[in-house]
Amino acid sequence: MRMPNPHDLGNARLPLALTALAALLAALVAGPAAGQDPSGGLTPDRLVARPIEPVCPLVVPPAPSGVTDRPNTDFQTPFPEYFFLHSSTHLQGQPSTEKHAPGLFWTPPGGLSDFRSLVVVNNTSRTQTANVNVQFFDQLGTPLGAPFTAALPPEGSVDVSAVTLFTSPLSQTPGLGSALITSDQPVVGATIHHAYGIPGSICDPDPFTPGAASMQQLQVRQDDKTTVRFGPIPISNQAPHDFLNGILPLVWVRNPTTQVNNVQLTYTSNTGLQIGPINVTLQPNGSQLDLSIVNAALAIYAGTAPFNAYYIVEATSLSGLPLVGEVILTDFYGPANPDGSLSFGGRFRMGSAMMANTEKRTLVSPELTYQVGDPSVVTLIGIWNPTAADVGPVTIRYYDRNGNVLATGTLASLPAGAPAVIGPGMPSSPNYPANVFDGWVQITACKKGLIGWTMRQTEGSGFRKVFGETLHGTNGQEPGSGYAVNVAGLDLTRKLKPVSQVFEDDDGFWWPATESFVNDSTANVGTYFYRFFDFTTAAGYGAPMFNGVRYANTSFTYEDELVVTPFDPVLVSSAVDHTNGVIKGIGVIGDPLVEWLFTDGNFVPPPTCTPSP
């Protein structure tokens, strides 16, 4: 059974506010892009049989040893920063001289006209200047102007907005595109997406109207990864957690090659519904923002009929070429109205994640925080089995920050094409533990076949945002195992948070930003440091030394507590340098982005969102 063609859903069926939103999106969803055939075509081989593996192989973890030494930070601080957090990404450990930003916005026509993007690039060399080029392309792969260039000092960084996507007279798809980042020294980096509202429909209802924001890492091209996936995508009006209701997914796919790449996208639900196949011809360096599921979801959210399904989107290259991708889960709906319909405009938030290109047996969510109160924080996790075989049983282990197993859950089976969503009160996770700060989650299947994501939803009197990323392990080479550095004669492995801001003064006013990692690989990570590097001068701040983190333990910090800077806030990258093993971690940022020190003044103008009466 197939979902109705999203292009055939009449706006007359939607209430007034949703009709406005649908009309504003019409420029992006009313018809296929050049080279796109929504009527179908070749069916991708989505369910690929995997070689037979041993039944539930046993993995013996390292025996913890030594000490755990970490910053003395807990959930509550003089200024509870979870009130103001909104964006996160993995700590980066895969430098490359070529990186890709799968999708970027700069005030495109239609309903996304307030969306804009920023590209951040970090020089990972401690000794060499990185000569960086950022080339923007529209969706058809047209280069827009000359590359932005910058000479980054060792450990320096730069940020540049994607304003060229809209202002360039060359663009055939104004306001939408992607970027190729090249350098003569290996780099990492991120994109930041931001919007204040949907003009004519809704504005951010949260205090200070910070808007919706998400941060996502730049990606390397992986030549053997010709299919990218994302799931589960919740399409629901009756889920127990607010973020799982009213999701409108923005799906970006990029051709990272210099050849024409014929791609097929298909959305398939766990209930048998399907949208597509949709055939798209991606020109060299071309990209596609696909909104095929958006209009179908708008019609569902406008009504009161119960609907609860999970989708996987799969993009497969019919040309046998690599792909990179990213999904942004936008959420504009608050709790249900008395009649059961969702409250349009009750929220304005989004979380993003890389699309998966690798099925794994074990996936990790590096941070597990579940706190009630104000602010409340809940970690939500989604997993999907895209293979042709049952990969169960699946074991879910919830750890506290000291390596203790708080609870264990087991899914007796996870059949082909099946999702599971983990969170308090969810059927797949009856043993989800309460009152956890900075723990972590390990998800292990009997066979390779897991992809998924993790998001943290905040509620209360703060921003009520969400931040997350893919589960660690689903994207092949990314985010990487870390890169070697030698500091003061010590050989260390570094993972980098692309962007943050730090600020400490005598009154204890701090900038909302956190950093966390888990040791799931070795008996003890040994001596480690949190370090911070000024974007433009590469001046170093902080660098306190800690004596180790035992296996299954975590280390968390509110970053400002480790930094002594000038009085004014400082835009920085931040690093974790450790001695042993491979760590997995995330970095989170917050506060209204209009207050950030991005050197490109085009990025965040003052709020202008004015909804219709």
N, C-alpha and C positions, 0 to 999 in steps of 0.2 A: 504494500500500500504506500502511496506517495502523498506527501504534503501538497496542497495546492501550489501552483506556480506563484511565487511571491509577487510577480509582476502583474498578476490577474486579480489581486485582492483590492476591491474598490474602496476608496477612502470614505464613501458614504456609510460604510458599516462602522466607522469609528466615531467615538464621541469627539466633541469639538477640539479639546486640547490635543488629542492624538491625531485628529485629522490635520491639525496644523503641523505637527511633527512629521507626519507621513508626507505632507506636501513639501515640507522643507527638505526632506530626504529625496524627493522625487528626482532631482537632477543627478543623483548618484545611483538610484536603483531602477529608474523607469525603463531602461533599455540596456542591452549588452554593450560592453566595451568593444572597441575594434578587435576583430578576430575572435569574438566570443560567440558561442553557439549554445544558448540555454536549452535547446530542444534535446540535447543528448549527444551521443556519439559512441566511441569505443568505451567499453566498460573496463575500468582499471582492475587489475588483479589485486584487490584490496586485502584479501585474506590469503596470505602466502603461508603454505605449510612450512614448518620449521623442522630441522633435523631432530630425531628422537634423542632426548637427553636422559641421563640417569634420573630415576625417580627421587625427587626431593633431596638433592645432595646436601649433606651436612656441612655447614661452614663453622669452623671453630674460631671464635673471636680471640684476639690477643688477651692475655692476662694483664689487667691493669697493674701499674707499678708507679712508684714515685709519688709525687704530690700534685695536688691541683691548687694552683695559685692564680688568682684573677682579680680584676677590679672589684671593689667592694660596692656593687650596685645592686639594688633590688627594684621591685616593681614600683614602689612608691618612692619618689624623691621630692625635694622641696617644690619642684615643678614637674608634675607627672606628664612626661613627654608623650605618652600614648594618646593624650587628648588631641595632638596636633600632627601625628604621623600620617602619611598618605602614599608613599612610593617606596619601592625597594627593588633590589636586584641581587643576584648572586655575587659573592666576592669573586673577582676575575683572576684566572690563572692560566690563560691560553693566549699569550701575546702572539701577534702575527703582523707581518708587513702589509697584509690586506684584510680589511674588515668590512662588513656590510651592515647597513641599517635597512631592515626589510621594508619599512613603511614610515612615511613622514607626512605631516600636514602643514600647510600654511594657509589658513582662512580660505578653504575651498568653497565654491558656490554650494548653495543648498543648506541642509540641516546641520552640517558639520562646519559651518562658516566661522565658528569661534575656536576651532581646534587648531593648535599650532605645535611645532616640535622644535627641539634643540638637540644638537649632536655634541657630545663630550668626547674628547680624545685624550688619552694619557700616555705619555712616554714612559715605558717601563725600564729604560736603560738608566743605570746609575752614573754613567760616565760619558755618554754620547748624546749630542743634540739630535733630535728626531725632526726631519723635514717632512711635514705632513701635508697631504692634499686631501681635501674633502670635495668630491665632485657630486653635485646634485643632479638627479634625473627626474623627468616627469614619468607618468605611468607607462608611456609608450617608449621609454628608454632614450628620450631626447636629452642630451647634455644641456643643462641650463647655465649658460655663461661659463666663464673660466673657473677652474677649481679654486676654492678657498685654500690659501696656503698659510702655514705657520711653522716657524722654527721653534720647537719646544726644547727648553733646556733639560738636562738630565732630571728625571722625576717631575717635570713640569707638565701642565695640562692646558687645554684650550676648549672654549665652547663657542659654537656658532649656530645661529638660528637658520631655519630652512626657508627664510623669507623669499629666496630666489624662486621657489616653487610657484609662487603666485605672481611675482613682479616681472619675471622674465617674459619677454615677448615671444620667446621660442616655444613656450610650453603649449602643448596641444591638450593637456588635461590640467588646467590651472589648479594649484593648491594641493595637489596630491602627487606623491612620488617616493623616492628612496635616495640612498646615498652609497657611494663607494669611497672608502677611506683607504688611502695607500700611504706608505711611509718608508724611508730608508732604514728605520729602526723599528723593532717590534713595538706594537701599541695594543692597548685595550681601550674600552670606552663604553658609552651608553647613549641611548636616546631618552629624552624626557618629553612626554606629551602632556598638553594642558588645554583646558577649556573652562570658561566661566559659566557657560550655559548653552542652551539651544535657543538662539535668538528667535523671538516671537512666540516661544513656548514656555520655557522654564529657565530659572536661574538657580544657582546654588542656595539652598535654604539654610546652610550651616552658618554658625557665627563667623564673622569676618568675611563671609562669602569667598573662601579660598579657591573655589572651583574644583574640578576633577583633575587629577594628575596621576601619572604612572611613569615608572622608570624601567627601561629594558636594556639589556646589554647588547653591544655590537656582536656580530657573529662572524666566524671564519667560514669560508666556503669549504665544504666537505664533498669531494667529487663522487663518492660512492653513495651519497644520501639523495636519492631521487624521489623519495616520498616523504612528505612532512605531514604530521597529524596534530590535532589538538582535541582533547576530550578528557572528561565529559563536560559538555556545555549544558548547563541547566536551563531549560525552557519551562518555567513553572510559575503558577500563581498560588501555590498552596504549600510551598516548602516551609519547614519550621524555622529556617534562618533567613533573615531579611535579604541578605546578599544573593541567596539562591533563587529569589523571586525577581522577575522582571528584567532578566539579563538580555541585553541587545549586543551580540558579539560582532566586533569588527575584525575581519580576517584579512591579514596582509600576507601576500606571497611574492617573493622576489626571484628573478632570474639572475643569478650571480655570474653568468657566463657571457661570452661575446658571440654566442650562437642563438638562433631562434629556438625557443623552448616551448613546445606545445604541452599544455598542462590541463589536467582534468580535476575538477573539484566536485566532491560528493559529500553531502550531509546525510548521515544515517542515524536513526534513533534506536534506543533499546526497545522501543515498542513497534518497530517495523516501518516507521514513517521515513520518507526519503525526500530530499530536495536535490535535484540534479539527475545525472551528471551535467556539469557545466564545463564546456570546453573554452579555454582561453589561450590565445597565442601571446606569449610574452616575448617581446623583442629583446635583443641584448641589453642587459641592465634595466629591463622593463619590470614593472610590478603591477599588482592588481589588488585593490581594496574591494573585497567581495562582501556585499551586504545582502546576499540572497535569502538569508534566514530572518532578516530584520523585519520585513513587512509581515511575514507569517506570524512572527512573535508579537508584533504590534496588535494584530487582530485578536490573538489569544488573550493578551493582557487587558484589552478593552472590555472583555466580557466577564461574566461571572461563572461560566462553566469550568469546573475543575480541570486542570491540565497539569500534568507532571511527567516530563520526559527528559532524557539526557541524550545529547547528540555528540557524535564525533564528526569532525570535518577532516577529510583526507585530500591532499593535493598531490597528485602523482604526475611526474614528467613522462609523457608518452614519447618523448625524444631521448629518454635515457640520460638526461642531464641533471645536475644537482639543483636543489632548491633551498632557499632559506625562508623562514616565515615567523610571524608573530601574531598573536591574538590579543585584542583588547576587549575585556569584558566590561562594558558600560552598564551602569545601574542607575536609572532615573526614577525608580519607583520605591515609595515607602510602604509601610504596613497596609494591609487590606482595609478597605472601607467597610461599613456595616453590611453592605449588600454582597460582600465577597470580592469585589473588583479591587485591583491594586490602586494605590494612591499615586497617580502620575505627578511627578515633581516633588515627591516626598524625600527623595535622596538625589545627590548628584556626585557620583564617584565612579572610579574605574580601576581595575587592576589588569596588568598585562603579563604575558609569559611567552617565551620562545615556543614555537611549534616543535614537537618531538620528531626526531628522526631515527631513534634507536629504542627497541623494546628491551627491557631489562628484567632480571630476576629480582633485584633488590633496588629499591628507591628510598631516598632519605628526604625528609623535611627537616632542615637544620634547626628550626626553632618551633617549639610547641609552647604557646602561652594561652591559657584559658583562665580569665579572671572575671568575676562578676563585680558590680559596683559601678563607679563613675570615675574614669572611663572603664567600660567593660571591653574585653578583648577575647575573641574566640578564633582559634586556628581551624580552618576548614581545609580538607584535602579531598581531591577527586582522583580516582584511578580508573583506567579503562584497559581492557584486553582487546587489542586490535588483531590478534592472530586467529588462526583457524581451529585452535585446540583449547580445551579447558586448561588453565594454568594453575588451578587451585590444588591443594589448599593454599590460602594466602594468610600469612601471619602478620599481625600489626602489633608492634611493640612500642609502648609509650614509656619514655624515660624521663626522669627528672634531671635537673642540671648536675646532680652528683652521681649520675650513672646508675641509679636504682630503677629497676623496671616497676613502674607504677601499676601497669595493667597490661594484659595481653588479649588481643581479640583474634578470632580465626574465622575466615570465610571458607567454609568447607569446599566451595568451588567458585571459580570465576570463569564462566563459559566464554566461548568465542563471542566477541561483540558485546560483552557485558561491562557495565560501569559499577562503581561503588563510590559513595560519598561518605567521608568520615567527618564526624563532628558531634557535639553533644546532642543526644536525642535522636540521632540518625539510625535507621535500622541496621546499617552495616557496621556500626560501632557502639554496641550496647555497653561496652566497658570503658568508654572514653572517660578519662579521669578529670576531676574537678580541681580548681585552685592550683594550677601549674604555672610557674614562671620560668621561661627560658629552658624548657626541656627540649626534647627532640623525638622524632618518630622514625622508626625503621619499618619498612613494608617489604616483606619477602614472599615471593611466590615459589611454587614448586618448580616451575619452568619459566624460561625467559618469555616475557609477554606483557610487561606493564609499561604504561606511560601515565602521566598525570601532572597535577599542579597542586600548589598549596597557597592559600590566601588567608590573611588575618583581617577579620572584620572588627572595627571599633564602633562602639555606641556610647551614648551618654550626652553630656552637655558640650562636648568638643566637636571635632570636625565630622565624625561619623563616616570615616573613609575606609578604604580597604587597600591592602598592599600584599604583593606576593610574587610568585615566580613559578617556573616549572619545578617539579620534583627533581632533585639532583640525580642525574644519571640518564636522563631521557634524550640528551642532545649530543651524543657522541663525544667529540672533542671539547665541547663547551659545557660548563665554564672553565674546565681545565683543572689540572692537578697542582698548579703553582709553578713559579719560575725561580731559578736560582739567583740569589744576590749574596754579595759579600759585604758586610758592614762591620767596620772596626775589627777586621780579621776573623769574623765569624761567618761560616758558610751556612746560609739560611735559605728557606723556601718562602716566597712571598705570594700572597693573594691580595688583590687590590679592590677597594671600593672606589668606583670612578669619580664620585662627586659627593661632597658633604659641605657643611658650613659649621664652623666652631666659633664660640664666643663665650668668654668668661670675664666677669668683672667682680668687683668687691661685693656687690649686692647678691651674687650668686645667680644672675640671670643667664640662662644657658639657651643655646640653640637646640631645637628638637631634632636629634639624630641618634641612632643607635647602631650597634654593630655586634654580631654574635657569630660564634662558630662552634662546631662540634668535632671532637676527635673520635672518629669511628674506624680508625685504620691502624693504630699502633698503641703499644703499651703506655707511652707518654710522649707528648709532642716536644718535651724538653723546654729549654729556654725559649721564650717568645716575647715579642714586642708589638705594641700598637704604635704606629707611626703616622704622621700627618705631614703633607707637603703642600705648601702654598701653590695655587694654580699657576701664577705668572712668574714668580721668582724662584719657585721650587725650594724656598726656605723650609727647613724642617722644624716641626713642633712636636712636643710630647716625647715619645719614645721611652716610656717607662718599661722596665724589664720585669717579667713574671717568670716564675720558676717551673711551670709545667702545667699540663692538663692531662689527667689520667684518661685511659680508654673509657668511652661512653659518657664522659663529662663534657660540659660546655663552658664557654667563656663569653660573657656578655658585658658590654659597657655602654653607658650613656657617654658619648665621645667627649663632650666638653670637660668632664671631670679629669681627663688625662692631659689636657692641653693648657699651656700658658701662652697666650697670644697678646698682641696689642689690644687696646680697648675695643676697637671696632671689630665686627665680625670678619672672619677670613674664609674665603672659598678654598677648599682643600680637596685633595684625594687622600684616602687613608689606607694603610696597609697593615696586614698581620704578617709578621716575619716569624717563622717557627723553625725548630731544629729537625724534628723527625716527622715522618708520616705525611699523610694527605688530609687536610682539613676541609670541611664543607661549611660555608657560612653565607650570611646575608647582611647587607647594609641597608638601612632605612633612613629616609629623610622626611622632613615635615615643614610646617608653617606655610603661609601664603607665598607662592613663588614670586609674587610682585616684590617681596622683601629681599629676594636673593640678589647676590652681587654679580650676576652673569654680565660679562663684559659686553656682550652683544645686546645693546639697549632695545633692539627690536622684539625681544622675546616676549616679555609680559607687560603689556600696557595696563593702565588702570582699569578696573572692572567697568564694563559698559553694558552688561546684560540687562535688558529691559523686556520682561515678558509681556505678552499681549494681555489686555484686561480680561 
